[in-house]
Amino acid sequence: MRLKILLPFRVFATVTSVSRIVAETSEGSIGLLPHRLDCVASLVPGILEYETQAKQIAYVALDEGVMIKTGADVLVSVRRAIAGSDLSQLHKQVEQEFLTLSSEEEATRSVMAKLEVGFLHRLASLHHD
């Protein structure tokens, strides 16, 4: 199989000669083998595991998204992804990424709240004039 992982603004990974894929869906784990029927699955945040024909196993931490299998092509489209070959190292990378995102999201929310308050004050002053 050919696995392609897409992020909103770039191709994260393209892997050929994949012999199996396991991903987390809202209904539980799903496994894909080369001769499995075509399908579409909604992915939840979790670990995607794939094995190449050379028996190398790799892991990708994924955010929510969608996986589509058509023939030998498997397309995964997600918001964020982090790759690793060791689960413990991948776990550390994911924790660090989410801590960074949490602080950035907090700063963004603060700025948005200030903008909303300013907008409401200006709108109220226009309404009173």
GUDREN-282599 format. One record per residue (C-alpha): residue number from 1; z, y, x. Coordinates in pm, 1 decimal. Example, Ala and Ser with C-alpha at 12.3 -4.5 7.8 and 13.67 -1.06 7.14 Angstrom:
BEGIN
   resi         c3         c2         c1
      1      780.0     -450.0     1230.0
      2      714.0     -106.0     1367.0
This chain:
BEGIN
   resi         c3         c2         c1
      1        0.0        0.0        0.0
      2      -36.6      362.7       98.0
      3      269.2      582.8       34.4
      4      239.1      959.6       13.2
      5      546.9     1177.9      -43.9
      6      472.1     1529.6     -166.8
      7      699.7     1833.5     -167.8
      8      618.0     2151.6     -362.4
      9      447.7     2318.6      -66.1
     10      343.7     2040.0      171.0
     11      286.6     1671.1      228.3
     12      616.9     1531.4      357.8
     13      490.7     1190.1      468.5
     14      188.4      962.6      453.8
     15      254.9      599.0      539.6
     16       -4.2      321.4      543.0
     17       48.8      -53.9      551.2
     18      358.0      -46.0      328.2
     19      454.8     -392.4      204.3
     20      731.5     -295.4      -39.2
     21      904.0        9.7     -188.2
     22     1238.3       39.9     -368.2
     23     1333.4      362.7     -548.6
     24     1602.3      484.7     -789.8
     25     1497.7      575.6    -1144.0
     26     1691.3      690.3    -1447.3
     27     1680.9      326.0    -1565.5
     28     1796.6      175.3    -1232.4
     29     1617.4       54.0     -920.3
     30     1247.2      -22.2     -926.0
     31     1065.7     -231.9     -668.5
     32      696.5     -207.0     -592.5
     33      489.1     -475.0     -425.1
     34      116.2     -444.2     -346.2
     35       -4.2     -643.6     -649.0
     36      230.9     -489.4     -905.0
     37       66.0     -333.6    -1206.4
     38       11.5       41.5    -1206.2
     39      308.4      240.4    -1330.8
     40      482.8      577.6    -1350.6
     41      856.7      623.5    -1295.1
     42     1090.7      919.8    -1320.3
     43     1298.6      936.9    -1002.4
     44     1659.7     1050.3     -980.0
     45     1825.6     1178.7     -662.5
     46     1876.0      879.2     -436.5
     47     1733.4      672.8     -153.0
     48     1375.8      547.8     -141.2
     49     1341.1      247.5       88.9
     50     1011.4      117.1      217.5
     51      910.3     -158.9      452.0
     52      591.0     -165.1      653.6
     53      387.2     -475.5      723.4
     54      534.1     -464.0     1076.6
     55      875.6     -530.8      910.4
     56     1008.6     -181.7      991.0
     57     1239.0      -42.9      720.5
     58     1268.7      331.6      662.7
     59     1470.9      540.3      421.2
     60     1400.8      871.8      252.4
     61     1665.0     1065.0       61.5
     62     1490.1     1216.9     -239.0
     63     1566.6     1474.7     -500.2
     64     1450.7     1415.3     -855.4
     65     1080.3     1373.2     -912.8
     66      811.8     1128.7    -1016.7
     67      649.3      820.5     -862.2
     68      300.0      702.3     -958.6
     69      143.6      373.8     -849.5
     70     -231.3      334.1     -897.0
     71     -389.6       41.0     -719.8
     72     -275.5       43.8     -358.6
     73     -171.7      411.2     -369.2
     74      186.8      518.9     -438.0
     75      239.3      891.4     -485.1
     76      591.8     1034.3     -487.3
     77      636.0     1399.5     -583.4
     78      984.4     1549.6     -536.7
     79     1148.5     1885.4     -469.5
     80     1326.9     1783.7     -148.5
     81     1318.2     1488.8       92.5
     82     1493.0     1389.2      413.9
     83     1374.3     1087.4      617.6
     84     1575.7      856.5      840.0
     85     1587.2      504.3      974.4
     86     1968.2      477.7      979.1
     87     2154.8      514.5      648.9
     88     2472.0      660.2      802.7
     89     2274.8      928.5      989.5
     90     2072.1     1000.1      675.6
     91     2396.0     1040.5      479.7
     92     2516.3     1304.7      729.0
     93     2184.1     1488.8      711.1
     94     2193.2     1491.8      330.1
     95     2551.3     1623.8      325.8
     96     2458.6     1902.7      567.2
     97     2146.2     1992.1      368.6
     98     2335.5     2010.8       40.6
     99     2615.1     2220.4      195.3
    100     2353.2     2465.3      322.7
    101     2178.7     2471.2      -14.5
    102     2508.4     2522.7     -197.9
    103     2593.5     2833.7        5.7
    104     2238.2     2968.9      -36.3
    105     2245.2     2900.6     -411.2
    106     2583.2     3076.0     -438.7
    107     2446.9     3384.6     -261.8
    108     2136.1     3381.7     -482.0
    109     2345.9     3356.1     -799.4
    110     2558.4     3650.5     -685.9
    111     2251.5     3866.2     -624.5
    112     2099.2     3764.1     -958.6
    113     2421.9     3849.3    -1142.6
    114     2424.9     4196.4     -982.9
    115     2060.9     4250.1    -1078.3
    116     2128.2     4142.7    -1437.3
    117     2426.0     4377.7    -1468.2
    118     2221.4     4666.2    -1329.2
    119     1936.3     4587.9    -1567.4
    120     2172.2     4574.8    -1867.3
    121     2333.7     4907.7    -1771.3
    122     1993.6     5077.4    -1743.6
    123     1877.3     4922.9    -2069.4
    124     2194.3     5042.2    -2244.3
    125     2153.0     5396.0    -2105.5
    126     1791.6     5408.0    -2228.5
    127     1900.9     5290.9    -2571.2
    128     2163.4     5568.8    -2596.5
    129     1920.1     5844.1    -2495.8
